[in-house]
Amino acid sequence: MLILGPIGFTAPWLLWGLAVLPVLWLLLRAIPPAPIRRRFPGVALLLGLADETQVAERTPWWLLLLRMLAVAAIILGFAGPVLNPEVKPAGRGPLMILADASWASAGDWTQTAARLAAAVDEAGRAGRSVAVVALTDVPAGGPTFAAADAVAPALPSVQPKPWEPSAADMAALAASLPEGGFDTLWLSDGIAREGRGALLDAVRGHGAVTAVEAPRGALALAPSVYEGGAVSAPMLRARADGPGAAEVVARGLDPAGIERELARAPAAFAPGEGRVVATFDLPPELRNRLTRFEIAGETSAGAVTLADDALKRRKVAIITGGAAREGLELLAPDHYLRQALVPTADVIEGTIGDVIMANPDVIILADVAKVAEEPSLTEWMEKGGLLVRFAGPHLAASDVGRDTLDPLLPVRLRIGGRSVGGTMSWGEPKALAPFAEGSPFAGLVPPADVSVSAQVLAQPGPDLAAATIAMLADGTPLVTRRAIGDGQVVLFHVSANAEWTSLPLSGLFVQMLERLAISSKAARSEPADLAGTVWTAERVLDAFGTLGEAGGLAGVPGERLADALAGAQVGPEMPPGLYASGDRRLAVNIIAADRVLAPAEWPAGVIVEGLAVAREQPLKGWVLAVALALLVIDLLASMVLGGRLRGARAGVAALALATLVPVLVPVLVPGLVAVLVPGRAGAAEGPLEDKILRAAGNVVLAHVLTGDAETDRVAEAGLWGLSETLFARTSVEPVEPQGVDLETDELSVYTFLYWPVTATQPAPSPAAYAKLNRYLHSGGMILFDTRDADVAGFGAASPEGRRLQALAAPLDIPPLEPIPRDHVLTRSFYLIQDFPGRFDGRAIWVEAAPPDAELAEGMPFRNLNDGVTPVVIGGNDWARAWAVDDQNRPMFPVGRGLGGERQREISYRFGVNLVMHVLTGNYKSDQVHVPALLERLGQ
């Protein structure tokens, strides 16, 4: 290929024809030949006569120039001109493609996968063998080279993993490289890590290395921590060469158990700064609902940090049986409880009736004998509350639980107590016995200096052993427990202060409270706490930051989990996610607390490219079209000069020229401008005020501008087709559709928004999201279309589906469900049960029906007269099924034959029903329409 500036030629040898143009000039100029002058006297008789046929003496220079340009255009056209030709050095021998394929690659994986496929295809055309290796999944036997056509079908299986390449795997790959020379294409995630240098040196010893990186650096979140009454989420970036900003989103469960956005916090990087902290000041009710933090708009597992028990502070109510005497606060029944719980729990105060209304997680009664609010306290426990009671002088002196089992005690108590020197006395204070295997305190080691000098005793009985979860060295119960409904009551047979025991003075006291889930540690568990335990993965993250089921992963030893929490690298045997052991939950995140992200550095001699490559644009058709136009003009000019265009012929020629120029100029000039000056196609919009007024005074179907010119063009054509259908079939008369810029346009004037989702479209700003939420709350509707025919999990299996999840996360969307058969969308205008577009699929998602919506007896559907679903989500590519051209003809095929046209018709009917649902609400759900609907259904 010959390259001349931005234009290349695929057949440059044809350009030698341009050298013949001077010869053609001479030949054309000599035709027609000059006339021979002969003087003849009789010519005088012909004077005054007009000759109908005129022959020019010489060809005019401008006509010669026109012909030369036409011939030059033909030569250039057949030489194969290409704009922005992609020129790469010719490689020789095998090609090995290394892909980091880590979490940092997930955000740009669509472009990375396209680059990978292009490299394999190019190698196939060059006859080179190929080996593809993902560094997060290194083959045991090393890379194997094969023909490109054999490698290409397996490329979709190369996917990023939610961890990073390990130094050990890269060292093993370097040791297993095949003999001989080969080139290497390294698809990098742009992050420096240990082990990369050794592997790079190994592959450079076999041939040339080309690195491909995305231009933007990776962003990540370190584990969140609770300090000083606020939650901090540190954010990291790999490239710190300039300022930067992002938002961190805190997500958690609402009262219905649906994950929603709870808060947002901005984070701005200064130049040269690689770590900033986003701070959330949340009330306990919201903080305890947190499930994850994520960077807005980022789709990678590194941009997500999961929340676990370390952030949750339980609400604990402490109620005592008496006040502390002045100056003797250390003897107060609740002093040591507060010292143990205040750092890790939110302590509330009040009467039993008051604290029950606050719905605490735990209620502690410290030496409280009689409880007047027994029914309400029992009801609270049956719903899952934990009641913890401590003995003391008041409980020992009362008759509570003596004759019968008290509803608020786990066991019956004996009259009086037991103390050193008392009636039922010990000779000396008793130590604690080791905790049994089935006890919640199993694994804790009682200190030797902890002793008990007094306690209340439990009545012996057949159930006492099962209720005992801790005992003294002589076998008497120290802590007993009983289940009540979904909750439980626990009794410490000693006081909560140091009068009866030294237990409150020890660290074991805090550990026992933690094991009972009364408090939770604000810091990560220490390795010693996890020793000897086994943890099971409940849910795990994929590379794109989606939390899914763990499947059949084996249990993880506590020691390995402790290493991961301390910063050790996660991997396939322990992916990032939530791990459980008993009632404890720990989050294993990708980024360690002390992690520093740094950009990858490539030595001299390694070619570094970006993922975005200039697209080649063939110009052959345009240049030949220009040549054809010039030849047509030459033909007309020659006829004029030859005198052949007179009278009616001149009128025909003028008409043809007048027709040709308006056709060629709009086609050729904008087309050439669009090719030579890339930019966004389409005419400029009028003034914003006129656009708003036109939309406010009419029914306008609008589409969200995605930034992709082709997607926006198809969306506009699709809404044109739907508007024409509405105009022809209904009383709705929409005007021309409009493209909506979420950042600048006012949304409230639009009836309906069609949002085609692309894998690479940028996320709107916080201000735009605020406008979108106002639009949804005020009755607007958005049709999200992933256009991928895969709507399982809102299309999460495709890049568009994953992008939809990121784009829709900040929106205040109600709970959704697959559309039921009795939804109003099935009958708002047409009676339909399928909702096809270019793809034929029924599964679309709409707002879930209220829980109390029941099917009335004798009625075919429920009464859902409560509003319009604000969002409809699907992936059937409706715009391509609706799209029409300027002649009102379908732009894209749908299905095959009559079946495809029937599918297109049902697609139009779905669009009509959708718009009618927006305009009329759930009018057709009123039961007054039942007789007419039943008649139309033939029932």
Secondary structure in CASP SS format (residue, H / E / C, confidence):
PFRMAT SS
TARGET T0000
AUTHOR 0000-0000-0000
METHOD secondary structure of the structure
MODEL  1
M C 1.00
L E 1.00
I E 1.00
L E 1.00
G C 1.00
P C 1.00
I E 1.00
G E 1.00
F E 1.00
T C 1.00
A C 1.00
P H 1.00
W H 1.00
L H 1.00
L H 1.00
W H 1.00
G H 1.00
L H 1.00
A H 1.00
V H 1.00
L H 1.00
P H 1.00
V H 1.00
L H 1.00
W H 1.00
L H 1.00
L H 1.00
L H 1.00
R H 1.00
A C 1.00
I C 1.00
P C 1.00
P C 1.00
A C 1.00
P C 1.00
I C 1.00
R C 1.00
R C 1.00
R C 1.00
F C 1.00
P H 1.00
G H 1.00
V H 1.00
A H 1.00
L H 1.00
L H 1.00
L C 1.00
G C 1.00
L C 1.00
A C 1.00
D C 1.00
E C 1.00
T C 1.00
Q C 1.00
V C 1.00
A C 1.00
E C 1.00
R C 1.00
T C 1.00
P C 1.00
W H 1.00
W H 1.00
L H 1.00
L H 1.00
L H 1.00
L H 1.00
R H 1.00
M H 1.00
L H 1.00
A H 1.00
V H 1.00
A H 1.00
A H 1.00
I H 1.00
I H 1.00
L H 1.00
G H 1.00
F H 1.00
A C 1.00
G C 1.00
P E 1.00
V E 1.00
L E 1.00
N C 1.00
P C 1.00
E C 1.00
V C 1.00
K C 1.00
P C 1.00
A C 1.00
G C 1.00
R C 1.00
G C 1.00
P C 1.00
L E 1.00
M E 1.00
I E 1.00
L E 1.00
A E 1.00
D C 1.00
A C 1.00
S C 1.00
W H 1.00
A H 1.00
S H 1.00
A H 1.00
G H 1.00
D H 1.00
W H 1.00
T H 1.00
Q H 1.00
T H 1.00
A H 1.00
A H 1.00
R H 1.00
L H 1.00
A H 1.00
A H 1.00
A H 1.00
V H 1.00
D H 1.00
E H 1.00
A H 1.00
G H 1.00
R H 1.00
A C 1.00
G C 1.00
R C 1.00
S E 1.00
V E 1.00
A E 1.00
V E 1.00
V E 1.00
A E 1.00
L C 1.00
T C 1.00
D C 1.00
V C 1.00
P C 1.00
A C 1.00
G C 1.00
G C 1.00
P C 1.00
T C 1.00
F C 1.00
A E 1.00
A E 1.00
A H 1.00
D H 1.00
A H 1.00
V H 1.00
A H 1.00
P H 1.00
A H 1.00
L H 1.00
P H 1.00
S H 1.00
V C 1.00
Q C 1.00
P C 1.00
K C 1.00
P C 1.00
W C 1.00
E C 1.00
P C 1.00
S C 1.00
A H 1.00
A H 1.00
D H 1.00
M H 1.00
A H 1.00
A H 1.00
L H 1.00
A H 1.00
A H 1.00
S C 1.00
L C 1.00
P C 1.00
E C 1.00
G C 1.00
G C 1.00
F C 1.00
D E 1.00
T E 1.00
L E 1.00
W E 1.00
L E 1.00
S C 1.00
D C 1.00
G C 1.00
I E 1.00
A C 1.00
R C 1.00
E C 1.00
G C 1.00
R H 1.00
G H 1.00
A H 1.00
L H 1.00
L H 1.00
D H 1.00
A H 1.00
V H 1.00
R H 1.00
G C 1.00
H C 1.00
G C 1.00
A C 1.00
V E 1.00
T E 1.00
A E 1.00
V E 1.00
E E 1.00
A C 1.00
P C 1.00
R C 1.00
G C 1.00
A C 1.00
L E 1.00
A E 1.00
L E 1.00
A C 1.00
P C 1.00
S C 1.00
V E 1.00
Y E 1.00
E E 1.00
G C 1.00
G C 1.00
A E 1.00
V E 1.00
S E 1.00
A E 1.00
P E 1.00
M E 1.00
L E 1.00
R E 1.00
A C 1.00
R C 1.00
A C 1.00
D C 1.00
G C 1.00
P C 1.00
G E 1.00
A E 1.00
A E 1.00
E E 1.00
V E 1.00
V E 1.00
A E 1.00
R E 1.00
G E 1.00
L E 1.00
D C 1.00
P C 1.00
A C 1.00
G C 1.00
I C 1.00
E E 1.00
R E 1.00
E E 1.00
L E 1.00
A E 1.00
R E 1.00
A E 1.00
P E 1.00
A E 1.00
A E 1.00
F E 1.00
A C 1.00
P C 1.00
G C 1.00
E C 1.00
G C 1.00
R E 1.00
V E 1.00
V E 1.00
A E 1.00
T E 1.00
F E 1.00
D C 1.00
L C 1.00
P C 1.00
P H 1.00
E H 1.00
L H 1.00
R H 1.00
N C 1.00
R C 1.00
L E 1.00
T E 1.00
R E 1.00
F E 1.00
E E 1.00
I E 1.00
A C 1.00
G C 1.00
E C 1.00
T C 1.00
S C 1.00
A H 1.00
G H 1.00
A H 1.00
V E 1.00
T E 1.00
L E 1.00
A C 1.00
D C 1.00
D C 1.00
A C 1.00
L C 1.00
K C 1.00
R C 1.00
R C 1.00
K E 1.00
V E 1.00
A E 1.00
I E 1.00
I E 1.00
T E 1.00
G C 1.00
G C 1.00
A C 1.00
A C 1.00
R C 1.00
E C 1.00
G C 1.00
L C 1.00
E H 1.00
L H 1.00
L H 1.00
A C 1.00
P C 1.00
D C 1.00
H H 1.00
Y H 1.00
L H 1.00
R H 1.00
Q H 1.00
A H 1.00
L H 1.00
V C 1.00
P C 1.00
T C 1.00
A C 1.00
D E 1.00
V E 1.00
I E 1.00
E C 1.00
G C 1.00
T C 1.00
I H 1.00
G H 1.00
D H 1.00
V H 1.00
I H 1.00
M H 1.00
A C 1.00
N C 1.00
P C 1.00
D C 1.00
V E 1.00
I E 1.00
I E 1.00
L E 1.00
A E 1.00
D C 1.00
V C 1.00
A C 1.00
K C 1.00
V C 1.00
A C 1.00
E C 1.00
E H 1.00
P H 1.00
S H 1.00
L H 1.00
T H 1.00
E H 1.00
W H 1.00
M H 1.00
E H 1.00
K C 1.00
G C 1.00
G C 1.00
L E 1.00
L E 1.00
V E 1.00
R E 1.00
F E 1.00
A C 1.00
G C 1.00
P H 1.00
H H 1.00
L H 1.00
A H 1.00
A H 1.00
S C 1.00
D C 1.00
V C 1.00
G C 1.00
R C 1.00
D C 1.00
T C 1.00
L C 1.00
D C 1.00
P C 1.00
L C 1.00
L C 1.00
P C 1.00
V C 1.00
R C 1.00
L E 1.00
R E 1.00
I E 1.00
G E 1.00
G E 1.00
R E 1.00
S E 1.00
V E 1.00
G C 1.00
G C 1.00
T C 1.00
M C 1.00
S E 1.00
W E 1.00
G C 1.00
E C 1.00
P C 1.00
K E 1.00
A E 1.00
L E 1.00
A C 1.00
P C 1.00
F C 1.00
A C 1.00
E C 1.00
G C 1.00
S C 1.00
P C 1.00
F C 1.00
A C 1.00
G C 1.00
L C 1.00
V C 1.00
P C 1.00
P C 1.00
A C 1.00
D C 1.00
V C 1.00
S E 1.00
V E 1.00
S C 1.00
A E 1.00
Q E 1.00
V E 1.00
L E 1.00
A E 1.00
Q C 1.00
P C 1.00
G C 1.00
P C 1.00
D C 1.00
L H 1.00
A H 1.00
A H 1.00
A H 1.00
T E 1.00
I E 1.00
A E 1.00
M E 1.00
L E 1.00
A C 1.00
D C 1.00
G C 1.00
T C 1.00
P E 1.00
L E 1.00
V E 1.00
T E 1.00
R E 1.00
R E 1.00
A E 1.00
I E 1.00
G C 1.00
D C 1.00
G E 1.00
Q E 1.00
V E 1.00
V E 1.00
L E 1.00
F E 1.00
H C 1.00
V C 1.00
S C 1.00
A C 1.00
N C 1.00
A C 1.00
E C 1.00
W C 1.00
T E 1.00
S C 1.00
L H 1.00
P H 1.00
L H 1.00
S C 1.00
G H 1.00
L H 1.00
F H 1.00
V H 1.00
Q H 1.00
M H 1.00
L H 1.00
E H 1.00
R H 1.00
L C 1.00
A C 1.00
I C 1.00
S C 1.00
S C 1.00
K C 1.00
A C 1.00
A C 1.00
R C 1.00
S C 1.00
E C 1.00
P H 1.00
A H 1.00
D H 1.00
L H 1.00
A C 1.00
G C 1.00
T C 1.00
V E 1.00
W E 1.00
T E 1.00
A E 1.00
E E 1.00
R E 1.00
V E 1.00
L E 1.00
D C 1.00
A C 1.00
F C 1.00
G C 1.00
T C 1.00
L E 1.00
G E 1.00
E E 1.00
A C 1.00
G C 1.00
G C 1.00
L C 1.00
A C 1.00
G C 1.00
V E 1.00
P E 1.00
G H 1.00
E H 1.00
R H 1.00
L H 1.00
A H 1.00
D H 1.00
A H 1.00
L H 1.00
A C 1.00
G C 1.00
A C 1.00
Q C 1.00
V C 1.00
G E 1.00
P C 1.00
E C 1.00
M E 1.00
P C 1.00
P C 1.00
G E 1.00
L E 1.00
Y E 1.00
A E 1.00
S E 1.00
G C 1.00
D C 1.00
R E 1.00
R E 1.00
L E 1.00
A E 1.00
V E 1.00
N C 1.00
I C 1.00
I C 1.00
A C 1.00
A C 1.00
D C 1.00
R C 1.00
V C 1.00
L C 1.00
A C 1.00
P E 1.00
A C 1.00
E C 1.00
W C 1.00
P C 1.00
A C 1.00
G C 1.00
V C 1.00
I E 1.00
V E 1.00
E E 1.00
G E 1.00
L C 1.00
A C 1.00
V C 1.00
A C 1.00
R C 1.00
E C 1.00
Q E 1.00
P E 1.00
L C 1.00
K H 1.00
G H 1.00
W H 1.00
V H 1.00
L H 1.00
A H 1.00
V H 1.00
A H 1.00
L H 1.00
A H 1.00
L H 1.00
L H 1.00
V H 1.00
I H 1.00
D H 1.00
L H 1.00
L H 1.00
A H 1.00
S H 1.00
M H 1.00
V H 1.00
L H 1.00
G C 1.00
G C 1.00
R C 1.00
L C 1.00
R C 1.00
G C 1.00
A H 1.00
R H 1.00
A H 1.00
G H 1.00
V H 1.00
A H 1.00
A H 1.00
L H 1.00
A H 1.00
L H 1.00
A H 1.00
T H 1.00
L H 1.00
V H 1.00
P H 1.00
V H 1.00
L H 1.00
V H 1.00
P H 1.00
V H 1.00
L H 1.00
V H 1.00
P H 1.00
G H 1.00
L H 1.00
V H 1.00
A H 1.00
V H 1.00
L H 1.00
V C 1.00
P C 1.00
G C 1.00
R C 1.00
A C 1.00
G C 1.00
A C 1.00
A C 1.00
E C 1.00
G C 1.00
P C 1.00
L H 1.00
E H 1.00
D H 1.00
K H 1.00
I H 1.00
L H 1.00
R H 1.00
A H 1.00
A H 1.00
G C 1.00
N C 1.00
V C 1.00
V C 1.00
L E 1.00
A E 1.00
H E 1.00
V E 1.00
L C 1.00
T C 1.00
G C 1.00
D C 1.00
A H 1.00
E H 1.00
T H 1.00
D H 1.00
R H 1.00
V H 1.00
A H 1.00
E H 1.00
A H 1.00
G H 1.00
L H 1.00
W H 1.00
G H 1.00
L H 1.00
S H 1.00
E H 1.00
T H 1.00
L H 1.00
F H 1.00
A H 1.00
R H 1.00
T C 1.00
S C 1.00
V C 1.00
E C 1.00
P C 1.00
V C 1.00
E C 1.00
P C 1.00
Q E 1.00
G E 1.00
V E 1.00
D C 1.00
L C 1.00
E C 1.00
T C 1.00
D C 1.00
E C 1.00
L C 1.00
S C 1.00
V C 1.00
Y C 1.00
T C 1.00
F E 1.00
L E 1.00
Y E 1.00
W E 1.00
P E 1.00
V C 1.00
T C 1.00
A C 1.00
T C 1.00
Q C 1.00
P C 1.00
A C 1.00
P C 1.00
S C 1.00
P H 1.00
A H 1.00
A H 1.00
Y H 1.00
A H 1.00
K H 1.00
L H 1.00
N H 1.00
R H 1.00
Y H 1.00
L H 1.00
H H 1.00
S C 1.00
G C 1.00
G C 1.00
M E 1.00
I E 1.00
L E 1.00
F E 1.00
D E 1.00
T C 1.00
R C 1.00
D C 1.00
A C 1.00
D C 1.00
V C 1.00
A C 1.00
G C 1.00
F C 1.00
G C 1.00
A C 1.00
A C 1.00
S C 1.00
P H 1.00
E H 1.00
G H 1.00
R H 1.00
R H 1.00
L H 1.00
Q H 1.00
A H 1.00
L H 1.00
A H 1.00
A C 1.00
P C 1.00
L C 1.00
D C 1.00
I C 1.00
P C 1.00
P C 1.00
L E 1.00
E E 1.00
P E 1.00
I C 1.00
P C 1.00
R C 1.00
D C 1.00
H C 1.00
V H 1.00
L H 1.00
T H 1.00
R C 1.00
S C 1.00
F C 1.00
Y C 1.00
L C 1.00
I C 1.00
Q C 1.00
D C 1.00
F C 1.00
P C 1.00
G C 1.00
R C 1.00
F C 1.00
D C 1.00
G C 1.00
R C 1.00
A C 1.00
I C 1.00
W E 1.00
V E 1.00
E E 1.00
A C 1.00
A C 1.00
P C 1.00
P C 1.00
D C 1.00
A C 1.00
E C 1.00
L C 1.00
A C 1.00
E C 1.00
G C 1.00
M C 1.00
P C 1.00
F C 1.00
R C 1.00
N C 1.00
L C 1.00
N C 1.00
D C 1.00
G C 1.00
V C 1.00
T C 1.00
P C 1.00
V E 1.00
V E 1.00
I E 1.00
G E 1.00
G C 1.00
N C 1.00
D C 1.00
W H 1.00
A H 1.00
R H 1.00
A H 1.00
W H 1.00
A C 1.00
V E 1.00
D C 1.00
D C 1.00
Q C 1.00
N C 1.00
R C 1.00
P E 1.00
M C 1.00
F C 1.00
P C 1.00
V C 1.00
G C 1.00
R C 1.00
G H 1.00
L H 1.00
G H 1.00
G H 1.00
E H 1.00
R H 1.00
Q H 1.00
R H 1.00
E H 1.00
I H 1.00
S H 1.00
Y H 1.00
R H 1.00
F H 1.00
G H 1.00
V H 1.00
N H 1.00
L H 1.00
V H 1.00
M H 1.00
H H 1.00
V H 1.00
L H 1.00
T H 1.00
G C 1.00
N C 1.00
Y H 1.00
K H 1.00
S H 1.00
D C 1.00
Q H 1.00
V H 1.00
H H 1.00
V H 1.00
P H 1.00
A H 1.00
L H 1.00
L H 1.00
E H 1.00
R H 1.00
L H 1.00
G C 1.00
Q C 1.00
END
